[in-house]
Amino acid sequence: MEDQLRRRSVGAPAARSMLLTVLGEYVLPRGEGVWQETLVEALGALDYKMHAARQALARSVGQGWLTAERHGRRSRVTLTDSTAAMLQTGTERIYAFGEPWAWDGRWLLVVLRVPEQRREVRHQVRTRLAWAGFGSLGGGLWISPHIDRESELRDLQGDDSVAELQTFRAEMGNVGDPQQVVTGAWDLDGLHAGYRQFIDRFARSRPQSPAGLFAAQTMLVHEWRKFPFLDPGLPEELLPAKWPRERALEVFRERHDSWHAGAQEYFDALETERLAA
């Protein structure tokens, strides 16, 4: 489920990916189920056609994201325990992300070895390392300034895995430039562009209608939840000057606080309409 959260967070905004955002932002806090038509209309307010919305819901039920209970001609859907736990983890990650942190100068180094003929395993492990914020130095060597992320690697080397991982904790010596290490290991230019696009899109947004406010808030959360998976969380002293993460976080918090009540009221109104039908 954690890998699904990652894929849906950073992938194209297909209906199921957007549904995940709606479930986390509006359904999870309610602690109860909602009518299927409420979610269909919510996705409709986000410009998804009814067929795509219904298909996303059907697949989500089929794959265990949701359970559905018939009430006459209608269905009431509820988060499964595993989905609720996944969304709760995602919510905590989203709203805790972006804060400055104190770095003690140590690096977590990972040496990865996978037999040449098992390229699919190598790809899977590399993907998992990247998801965890590790940068590649080449030659099977990965690096992160977050020593505590060593615990995330344990399930990559189970008894049946052909991947061999070794970890080291190290400090950089007097030879070499830390900035070259950082720019070589991570695509900071692409991440910088992503933050700037986020700021440009939402800093001046002023939705007027209830539906527009709901759409703006949902898209705000949907776009922001990508960054905890794309940003390795480098300490400030390793980042380029005028790094835009702090401004992006400011925009996210300001807009989310401003739009939150109205967006929740709009979603609640959709559910109330279904109850009265």
Summary of the structure (lengths in Angstrom):
residues: 277
radius of gyration: 21.1
end to end distance: 34.6
largest distance: 72.4
contacts: 771
relative contact order: 0.14
helix: 59%
strand: 14%
